[in-house]
Amino acid sequence: MPDPRRTLAEALELFRAGRYAQCARTLEPLCAAGEPTGALSLAAMALSLAGEAEAASRCFERHLARQPADAAAWNNFGNHLRTHEPGRAIDCYGKAIALKPDFADARFNLALLHNERREHRAALTALAPGAHAPCTPREHALAASLHLRLSEWEAAAPHLEAQLAHDPADARTRLNLAVAQRMSGEANAALHTLAAAGDAAPEALRFERASILLETGRIEAARTLLEDIVTQNPAHLGAHEALDKIHFETGARERVGQSLAQALARSADPALATALALQYERIGARERALATVERLPPAQRNTEASRLHARLLVAAGRAEEAGREFAACLAQHPGERGTSLDYARFLMRADRAPEAAQLLERVLAQHPGDQLLLANLGTAWKLCADARHEALFDVARLVRSYTLLDFGLDADFFAELAALLRGMHHATHHPLDQSLRGGTQTVGKLLGRREAPIVRLRGAIEAVLAQYLAQLPADAAHPFLRRRPERWRFAGSWSVLLRSRGFHVPHTHGQGWLSSALYVALPQGLQGGEGWLEFGRSDLQLPLAQDPPALALAPQVGRLVLFPSYLWHGTVAFAAPGERLTVAFDVSPAN
């Protein structure tokens, strides 16, 4: 038999040269003899890298049966198993870490595997247990990514700062840090982070800067930056949309779509034409929207353009053509979510609710958490007198009202909060794409701000949420109750200020699981049902006898109402002079 030491050295050289199959063959005599100890471990890794999975597993198992305390081998076995037997790989990494608690590679590999399996909390636990904290660039990068996925903005920021210190030219890390700072209520810090990239900053950084300027009321600075972006890149739809938001909310409705139209005149890009038509539809200029879409040859219309065309045909009273357009679009893209939803709404308005229900049931099976699909399916069931509607829109069980006066907030607090909120309403008109009419809405994450009244309000809201979640019954068959989370996060938060004649059209909240309305200030002299919050009536504008509300609640300062995000809700207009000032937020299950 050849000298074992020399053979092992030769095999190691072959391994380092990437000649894995030859390395494994060279080691065969040593593996058969069981000596020296390292031969089986090296052969296992070589076989794994050569793609001989079963032979590699056998070598790892033989080696670990003889050397069960070899933490490095357990880690390598985990690497070998991670793609085809991830459960066993997790066990292997766990054994490596149990043998060597400070084994950074094993911890990192375990965290990566949990991350791949979308087990983000477990990944964080593996990466940073106890006194150990990420310290290498790759550990900081993974920790930052995990915290961002969990919407843990403040926790993500130090890791992103460490990454940026390691590589100041990394634009993606700089952008993520600015987003984390922005979402943590540190808008000025985010602007400083972005400004540090200099005048030649990548477009994504400049767009984020414009978004933050817009959130913080620096509208002219945001407008200038956005105009610069679309001048340099006419295809930047996000910048065009942000400009239109500024125009609409500052009363310059006639300028909505202007930058898109200018870009379209230069490039004839179908995406620009579709975006322009959509903006026209949003401001109610449906004839211009229809003309814009119809200038696009049918071959250049994507799914979004085709369904937009069908909606506009409905609005123009050309229902038969709209039906054909919807059918053709669905024939080309069966089960497509947006087209299915628009067609179902068309069918309900055409008194064909059973067809709408069947269509929505099919598409919802592919998108089970889609709040707008659920809302429309509930309405279709309602029109069909299907009892499932009552279970889905179960306002008695799922809608809860609380008074924050029971949670330590008094009338003086709400007066202070109202004064603070009024200073955050920078617009003069309602948003282009939201449900309110006759008022304004703040931008950004309201409950992420650091002002003392906001921090205090958030604490009270969290206490109410704990009560609400605790009383929810378990029901694995119910679309809302089966998602009841152990951990949750705020998916969005904002304030709405409605003036006399203002109201909300019926709507849902697509990004939430649980939604809310909190009354901060109300006009004096509300009469009858003015300003009341209604649940269950859709936005389809059907006769009231067909689609009545299921519940209506009176406004009251300090009242917080919680309800499923898919539940249609809107408000009745009020004639009294004064302001209806509210806070709202969405809650989503955390990963």
ZAKENU-672117 format. One record per residue (C-alpha): residue in three letters; x, y, z. Coordinates in steps of 0.001 Angstrom, whole numbers, m for minus. Example, Ala and Ser with C-alpha at 12.3 -4.5 7.8 and 13.67 -1.06 7.14 Angstrom:
2
    aa        c1        c2        c3
   ALA     12300     m4500      7800
   SER     13670     m1060      7140
! end
This chain:
591
    aa        c1        c2        c3
   MET         0         0         0
   PRO      1348      3493      m867
   ASP      2582      5710      1934
   PRO      m676      7076      3509
   ARG       843     10435      4332
   ARG      2150     10949       783
   THR     m1165      9793      m724
   LEU     m3111     12159      1502
   ALA      m802     15043       532
   GLU     m1249     14254     m3187
   ALA     m5014     14124     m2772
   LEU     m5003     17469      m966
   GLU     m3086     19064     m3847
   LEU     m5627     17662     m6314
   PHE     m8453     19048     m4163
   ARG     m6872     22495     m4072
   ALA     m6504     22360     m7857
   GLY    m10228     21666     m8242
   ARG     m9694     18118     m9547
   TYR    m12266     16650     m7183
   ALA    m13074     13344     m8896
   GLN     m9362     12469     m9207
   CYS     m8858     13479     m5571
   ALA    m11608     11062     m4481
   ARG    m10134      8198     m6563
   THR     m6688      8798     m5089
   LEU     m8158      8496     m1590
   GLU    m10049      5238     m2234
   PRO     m7340      2917      m802
   LEU     m7028      5044      2332
   CYS    m10793      5204      2808
   ALA    m11047      1421      2430
   ALA     m8370       987      5085
   GLY     m9936      3613      7323
   GLU     m6617      5408      7779
   PRO     m5549      8097      8198
   THR     m8471      9811      9896
   GLY     m8634     12795      7540
   ALA     m8976     10687      4391
   LEU    m12709     10042      4735
   SER    m13472     13700      5462
   LEU    m11460     14936      2474
   ALA    m12957     12276       202
   ALA    m16460     13274      1319
   MET    m15888     16908       377
   ALA    m14284     15933     m2938
   LEU    m17154     13613     m3842
   SER    m19668     16306     m2901
   LEU    m17989     18868     m5144
   ALA    m17712     16276     m7937
   GLY    m21492     15826     m7825
   GLU    m21470     12301     m6373
   ALA    m23972     13051     m3612
   GLU    m24728      9542     m2314
   ALA    m21074      8497     m2162
   ALA    m20234     11774      m398
   SER    m22949     11225      2213
   ARG    m21644      7718      2919
   CYS    m18123      9066      3460
   PHE    m19344     11832      5764
   GLU    m21403      9327      7770
   ARG    m18466      6897      8101
   HIS    m16116      9674      9180
   LEU    m18539     11146     11729
   ALA    m19315      7709     13168
   ARG    m15611      7492     14020
   GLN    m15079     11188     14842
   PRO    m18414     12498     16227
   ALA    m16681     15513     17835
   ASP    m15351     16874     14502
   ALA    m17252     20174     14339
   ALA    m15718     21115     10964
   ALA    m16934     17858      9415
   TRP    m20471     18403     10730
   ASN    m20402     21872      9136
   ASN    m19123     20446      5826
   PHE    m21754     17702      5907
   GLY    m24380     20422      6384
   ASN    m23038     22265      3326
   HIS    m23273     19046      1334
   LEU    m26882     18366      2396
   ARG    m28305     21898      2221
   THR    m29705     21727     m1323
   HIS    m31304     18282     m1259
   GLU    m31849     17526      2447
   PRO    m32151     20932      4187
   GLY    m33701     19456      7329
   ARG    m30703     17183      7887
   ALA    m28382     20072      7041
   ILE    m29905     22154      9835
   ASP    m29259     19282     12254
   CYS    m25634     19036     11084
   TYR    m25003     22726     11588
   GLY    m26625     22479     15007
   LYS    m24250     19673     16003
   ALA    m21255     21678     14796
   ILE    m22355     24674     16866
   ALA    m23066     22533     19931
   LEU    m19506     21201     19737
   LYS    m18002     24642     19078
   PRO    m20344     27493     20113
   ASP    m18110     30166     18570
   PHE    m17969     28396     15190
   ALA    m18719     31448     13015
   ASP    m18826     29581      9687
   ALA    m21380     27063     10956
   ARG    m23527     29823     12425
   PHE    m23379     31786      9192
   ASN    m24219     28729      7090
   LEU    m27142     27877      9357
   ALA    m28404     31466      9139
   LEU    m28119     31400      5334
   LEU    m30117     28177      5146
   HIS    m32855     29524      7427
   ASN    m32952     32665      5282
   GLU    m33356     30569      2114
   ARG    m36271     28813      3803
   ARG    m37804     32212      4722
   GLU    m37261     31451      8399
   HIS    m35900     34924      9044
   ARG    m36276     34997     12818
   ALA    m34479     31644     13134
   ALA    m31760     32976     10843
   LEU    m31164     35958     13121
   THR    m31024     33695     16161
   ALA    m28422     31510     14455
   LEU    m26361     34475     13322
   ALA    m26272     36467     16562
   PRO    m26947     34299     19614
   GLY    m26243     35505     23126
   ALA    m23082     37581     23409
   HIS    m22001     36906     19823
   ALA    m22688     39751     17423
   PRO    m22033     40034     13678
   CYS    m18575     41479     13112
   THR    m17478     40539      9582
   PRO    m18786     42262      6427
   ARG    m20698     39166      5336
   GLU    m22321     38827      8778
   HIS    m23326     42491      8806
   ALA    m24747     42111      5293
   LEU    m26846     39101      6233
   ALA    m28023     40620      9525
   ALA    m29033     43827      7737
   SER    m30929     41862      5093
   LEU    m32796     39857      7732
   HIS    m33786     42906      9760
   LEU    m34972     44669      6598
   ARG    m37088     41655      5638
   LEU    m38650     41784      9105
   SER    m39197     45566      8823
   GLU    m36929     46056     11835
   TRP    m35515     49322     10569
   GLU    m33695     50508     13679
   ALA    m32029     47124     14145
   ALA    m30928     47071     10501
   ALA    m29281     50501     10559
   PRO    m26080     49654     12571
   HIS    m25315     46707     10286
   LEU    m25823     48858      7200
   GLU    m23580     51547      8688
   ALA    m20871     48917      9266
   GLN    m21228     47715      5662
   LEU    m21005     51254      4352
   ALA    m17908     51955      6435
   HIS    m16328     48877      4853
   ASP    m17333     49922      1315
   PRO    m18419     53589      1039
   ALA    m18991     53207     m2724
   ASP    m21691     50537     m2263
   ALA    m24765     52399     m3551
   ARG    m27190     49604     m2657
   THR    m26098     49599       982
   ARG    m26311     53398      1092
   LEU    m29854     53231      m288
   ASN    m30883     50562      2222
   LEU    m29438     52598      5086
   ALA    m31371     55665      3983
   VAL    m34569     53617      3766
   ALA    m33963     52180      7253
   GLN    m33348     55664      8657
   ARG    m36406     57045      6894
   MET    m38619     54248      8169
   SER    m37251     54783     11700
   GLY    m38436     58384     11642
   GLU    m34944     59786     10993
   ALA    m35638     61649      7757
   ASN    m32811     64159      8190
   ALA    m30304     61378      8841
   ALA    m31523     59635      5689
   LEU    m31068     62812      3662
   HIS    m27537     63189      5072
   THR    m26738     59575      4111
   LEU    m27941     60176       571
   ALA    m26247     63563       214
   ALA    m22917     61947      1119
   ALA    m23034     60117     m2220
   GLY    m22411     63456     m3971
   ASP    m23915     65089     m7054
   ALA    m23117     62079     m9227
   ALA    m25213     59743     m7061
   PRO    m26996     56897     m8872
   GLU    m30567     57487     m9921
   ALA    m32015     55228     m7206
   LEU    m30392     57370     m4494
   ARG    m31646     60594     m6034
   PHE    m35179     59207     m6315
   GLU    m35142     58119     m2669
   ARG    m33951     61592     m1715
   ALA    m36830     63140     m3656
   SER    m39290     60835     m1898
   ILE    m38008     61882      1530
   LEU    m38103     65559       590
   LEU    m41712     65079      m474
   GLU    m42578     63315      2793
   THR    m41086     66099      4860
   GLY    m42935     68869      3046
   ARG    m40001     70191       982
   ILE    m42127     70030     m2136
   GLU    m40214     72407     m4415
   ALA    m36898     70684     m3714
   ALA    m38539     67335     m4449
   ARG    m40084     68666     m7651
   THR    m36734     69983     m8908
   LEU    m35005     66671     m8250
   LEU    m37782     64634     m9887
   GLU    m37798     66853    m12956
   ASP    m34053     66315    m13250
   ILE    m34553     62536    m13021
   VAL    m37167     62377    m15784
   THR    m35080     64677    m17976
   GLN    m32152     62268    m17717
   ASN    m34311     59133    m17826
   PRO    m37711     59698    m19472
   ALA    m38646     56052    m18803
   HIS    m38547     56464    m14976
   LEU    m42239     55833    m14265
   GLY    m41856     56261    m10501
   ALA    m40513     59791    m10918
   HIS    m43314     60701    m13343
   GLU    m45886     59387    m10880
   ALA    m44323     61333     m8003
   LEU    m44413     64517    m10073
   ASP    m48070     63949    m10857
   LYS    m48736     63424     m7153
   ILE    m47190     66839     m6454
   HIS    m49197     68492     m9226
   PHE    m52504     67009     m8121
   GLU    m52069     67600     m4396
   THR    m50988     71218     m4896
   GLY    m53986     72038     m7088
   ALA    m52233     71878    m10473
   ARG    m54531     69165    m11838
   GLU    m53965     70359    m15404
   ARG    m50278     69356    m15133
   VAL    m50999     65715    m14260
   GLY    m49513     63568    m17031
   GLN    m47521     66464    m18486
   SER    m44068     64950    m18011
   LEU    m45302     61565    m19245
   ALA    m46799     63133    m22359
   GLN    m43534     64944    m23091
   ALA    m41556     61729    m22667
   LEU    m44020     59829    m24857
   ALA    m43685     62415    m27602
   ARG    m39969     61654    m27715
   SER    m39952     57848    m27425
   ALA    m43355     56251    m28225
   ASP    m42667     53739    m25443
   PRO    m45821     51608    m24838
   ALA    m45079     51611    m21090
   LEU    m45181     55410    m21068
   ALA    m48474     55427    m22977
   THR    m50030     52985    m20526
   ALA    m48787     54994    m17541
   LEU    m50147     58221    m19035
   ALA    m53551     56675    m19692
   LEU    m53646     55356    m16136
   GLN    m52942     58834    m14733
   TYR    m55716     60293    m16882
   GLU    m58080     57613    m15574
   ARG    m57118     58469    m11978
   ILE    m58082     62128    m12394
   GLY    m61320     61228    m14157
   ALA    m60199     62287    m17660
   ARG    m61431     59005    m19102
   GLU    m61918     60203    m22685
   ARG    m58268     61292    m22846
   ALA    m57255     58017    m21208
   LEU    m59220     55989    m23764
   ALA    m57777     57942    m26671
   THR    m54243     57427    m25324
   VAL    m54680     53660    m25014
   GLU    m56364     53322    m28391
   ARG    m53431     55033    m30081
   LEU    m51391     52022    m29028
   PRO    m51561     49210    m31622
   PRO    m53157     46117    m29997
   ALA    m49908     44197    m30477
   GLN    m48134     46720    m28217
   ARG    m50666     46521    m25387
   ASN    m49527     44445    m22443
   THR    m51962     42917    m19952
   GLU    m52185     46118    m17921
   ALA    m52960     48194    m21018
   SER    m55601     45717    m22198
   ARG    m57451     45635    m18886
   LEU    m57210     49437    m18636
   HIS    m58724     49646    m22112
   ALA    m61557     47364    m21049
   ARG    m62264     49469    m17930
   LEU    m62336     52629    m20014
   LEU    m64721     51014    m22502
   VAL    m67055     50273    m19588
   ALA    m66877     53909    m18468
   ALA    m67629     55013    m22046
   GLY    m70793     52892    m22120
   ARG    m69338     50356    m24554
   ALA    m70042     47349    m22364
   GLU    m70202     44781    m25164
   GLU    m66749     45754    m26438
   ALA    m65431     45760    m22874
   GLY    m66697     42236    m22311
   ARG    m64913     41019    m25439
   GLU    m61691     42772    m24371
   PHE    m61800     41193    m20902
   ALA    m62514     37756    m22379
   ALA    m59679     38049    m24895
   CYS    m57242     39166    m22202
   LEU    m58186     36271    m19923
   ALA    m57978     33812    m22805
   GLN    m54411     34952    m23398
   HIS    m53521     35073    m19678
   PRO    m55842     32654    m17817
   GLY    m56127     33392    m14127
   GLU    m54227     36707    m14342
   ARG    m55048     38465    m11082
   GLY    m55720     42033    m12233
   THR    m57765     41147    m15297
   SER    m59793     38579    m13349
   LEU    m60596     41186    m10708
   ASP    m61624     43859    m13221
   TYR    m63755     41390    m15175
   ALA    m65450     40137    m12009
   ARG    m66345     43714    m11080
   PHE    m67716     44227    m14598
   LEU    m69827     41073    m14194
   MET    m71237     42193    m10840
   ARG    m72300     45541    m12276
   ALA    m73911     43621    m15170
   ASP    m76045     41569    m12741
   ARG    m73919     38425    m13344
   ALA    m72731     37912     m9791
   PRO    m72602     34072     m9899
   GLU    m70077     34222    m12758
   ALA    m68089     36831    m10855
   ALA    m68028     34660     m7731
   GLN    m66776     31620     m9644
   LEU    m64038     33672    m11322
   LEU    m62920     35240     m8043
   GLU    m62900     31890     m6233
   ARG    m60557     30488     m8885
   VAL    m58117     33397     m8833
   LEU    m58211     33676     m5032
   ALA    m56991     30090     m4814
   GLN    m53797     31341     m6492
   HIS    m53610     34512     m4342
   PRO    m55094     33476      m981
   GLY    m53968     36550       956
   ASP    m55151     39166     m1551
   GLN    m57329     41629       363
   LEU    m59033     43207     m2656
   LEU    m59939     39818     m4121
   LEU    m61456     38841      m770
   ALA    m63469     42065      m587
   ASN    m64898     41629     m4069
   LEU    m65610     37953     m3526
   GLY    m67522     38884      m374
   THR    m69614     41305     m2405
   ALA    m70221     38705     m5129
   TRP    m71418     36235     m2475
   LYS    m73613     38971     m1004
   LEU    m75260     39590     m4383
   CYS    m75783     35829     m4759
   ALA    m77314     35572     m1245
   ASP    m74516     33105      m446
   ALA    m74154     32586      3324
   ARG    m70375     32617      2994
   HIS    m70641     36382      2659
   GLU    m71845     36672      6259
   ALA    m68903     34643      7557
   LEU    m66384     36708      5588
   PHE    m67923     40100      6469
   ASP    m68613     39076     10066
   VAL    m68682     42572     11563
   ALA    m70038     41380     14924
   ARG    m67022     39161     15487
   LEU    m64248     40984     13630
   VAL    m64904     44720     14078
   ARG    m63981     46103     17509
   SER    m64217     49613     18912
   TYR    m62073     50934     21791
   THR    m61675     54297     23475
   LEU    m58097     55358     24064
   LEU    m59346     57346     27039
   ASP    m59222     53946     28775
   PHE    m55551     53619     27841
   GLY    m54174     56736     29512
   LEU    m54859     59329     26784
   ASP    m57089     62262     27757
   ALA    m58697     65212     25983
   ASP    m55600     67403     26444
   PHE    m53486     64754     24767
   PHE    m55770     64637     21723
   ALA    m55714     68440     21449
   GLU    m51888     68328     21478
   LEU    m51843     65476     18947
   ALA    m54264     67321     16661
   ALA    m52026     70423     16626
   LEU    m49007     68278     15739
   LEU    m50834     66416     12966
   ARG    m52181     69565     11341
   GLY    m48597     70699     10805
   MET    m47878     67523      8835
   HIS    m50591     68100      6229
   HIS    m48598     69919      3550
   ALA    m50869     69251       547
   THR    m53891     71313      m471
   HIS    m55818     68521     m2229
   HIS    m56494     64868     m1616
   PRO    m53987     62294     m2964
   LEU    m54286     61135     m6529
   ASP    m54695     57443     m5722
   GLN    m56372     57316     m2298
   SER    m59943     56976     m1033
   LEU    m60470     60389       566
   ARG    m62235     63292     m1085
   GLY    m62245     66845       220
   GLY    m59165     66630      2406
   THR    m55501     65689      2665
   GLN    m53345     62782      3811
   THR    m49858     62729      5307
   VAL    m47047     60802      3658
   GLY    m44479     58547      5290
   LYS    m44786     56245      8301
   LEU    m46585     58344     10894
   LEU    m46117     55922     13803
   GLY    m42387     55726     13084
   ARG    m41899     59399     13966
   ARG    m40125     60443     17172
   GLU    m42298     63303     18457
   ALA    m43467     62647     22030
   PRO    m47231     62572     21250
   ILE    m46634     60060     18426
   VAL    m44512     57830     20663
   ARG    m47178     57949     23375
   LEU    m49945     57254     20870
   ARG    m48077     54264     19504
   GLY    m47769     52788     22998
   ALA    m51524     53056     23544
   ILE    m52255     51546     20129
   GLU    m49953     48611     20850
   ALA    m51833     47961     24095
   VAL    m55161     47943     22223
   LEU    m53761     45617     19569
   ALA    m52691     43167     22261
   GLN    m56281     43091     23560
   TYR    m57786     42731     20097
   LEU    m55498     39875     19087
   ALA    m56046     38088     22402
   GLN    m59836     37955     21917
   LEU    m59756     36675     18335
   PRO    m60985     33084     18109
   ALA    m58984     30393     16347
   ASP    m60453     29398     12990
   ALA    m58156     27720     10470
   ALA    m60832     27909      7751
   HIS    m61410     31674      7943
   PRO    m59295     33887      5618
   PHE    m58746     36481      8367
   LEU    m58566     34372     11517
   ARG    m56214     31767     10107
   ARG    m53586     34520      9653
   ARG    m53762     35692     13283
   PRO    m50107     36416     14024
   GLU    m47925     35801     17028
   ARG    m45710     38623     15797
   TRP    m46936     41599     13818
   ARG    m45670     44883     12353
   PHE    m47121     48212     11258
   ALA    m47381     47999      7479
   GLY    m48282     51674      7116
   SER    m49564     54610      9186
   TRP    m50837     58059      8252
   SER    m53226     60885      9145
   VAL    m56245     62131      7178
   LEU    m57772     65596      7479
   LEU    m61231     65985      5951
   ARG    m62972     69332      5614
   SER    m66672     70095      5279
   ARG    m68242     67912      2547
   GLY    m65294     65546      2803
   PHE    m65639     61761      2891
   HIS    m63979     58440      2062
   VAL    m65257     56338      m817
   PRO    m65582     52639       117
   HIS    m62205     50948       m80
   THR    m59949     48248      1331
   HIS    m56281     48181      2386
   GLY    m54266     45868       165
   GLN    m51049     45947      2213
   GLY    m52619     45129      5560
   TRP    m54190     42276      7452
   LEU    m55797     44471     10119
   SER    m56763     48113      9568
   SER    m57986     50971     11723
   ALA    m59556     54372     12202
   LEU    m58764     56627     15179
   TYR    m60628     59912     15670
   VAL    m58399     62761     16879
   ALA    m60614     65826     16256
   LEU    m64159     66290     14930
   PRO    m66323     69187     13701
   GLN    m68939     70581     16038
   GLY    m72581     70011     15176
   LEU    m72487     66751     13238
   GLN    m76053     65758     12354
   GLY    m77578     62301     11934
   GLY    m75123     59921     10322
   GLU    m72663     62590      9175
   GLY    m69075     61428      9343
   TRP    m70053     57888     10355
   LEU    m67838     54953      9424
   GLU    m69659     52346      7309
   PHE    m68612     48742      6747
   GLY    m69574     46190      4096
   ARG    m70842     48402      1250
   SER    m68595     48078     m1810
   ASP    m67295     50748     m4193
   LEU    m69293     49321     m7116
   GLN    m72016     51985     m6715
   LEU    m74772     49391     m6792
   PRO    m78296     50217     m5591
   LEU    m78414     50492     m1801
   ALA    m81002     47702     m1592
   GLN    m78542     45317     m3264
   ASP    m75449     46383     m1367
   PRO    m76301     47942      2011
   PRO    m73693     48539      4722
   ALA    m73464     45859      7399
   LEU    m72478     48235     10211
   ALA    m72122     51971     10845
   LEU    m70245     53535     13765
   ALA    m70428     57111     15020
   PRO    m67220     59156     15236
   GLN    m65976     60051     18702
   VAL    m62681     61650     19736
   GLY    m60435     58922     21139
   ARG    m62355     56073     19494
   LEU    m60145     53495     17780
   VAL    m61869     51014     15456
   LEU    m60085     47845     14295
   PHE    m61273     45659     11421
   PRO    m59991     43246      8727
   SER    m58182     45040      5931
   TYR    m60334     43369      3262
   LEU    m63567     44669      4802
   TRP    m65065     47446      2685
   HIS    m65207     50698      4659
   GLY    m66018     54302      3842
   THR    m67379     57418      5535
   VAL    m70478     59535      5124
   ALA    m69855     63143      4088
   PHE    m70505     65836      6674
   ALA    m71835     69364      6140
   ALA    m70705     70893      9430
   PRO    m67843     73404      9240
   GLY    m64550     72258     10730
   GLU    m62198     69350     10399
   ARG    m62403     65593     10825
   LEU    m58863     64590     11799
   THR    m57952     60918     12061
   VAL    m55011     58561     12341
   ALA    m55019     55214     10553
   PHE    m52622     52302     10310
   ASP    m52366     48818      8887
   VAL    m50979     45788     10688
   SER    m49472     42767      8913
   PRO    m48190     39463     10289
   ALA    m44413     39572     10737
   ASN    m42286     36782      9274
! end
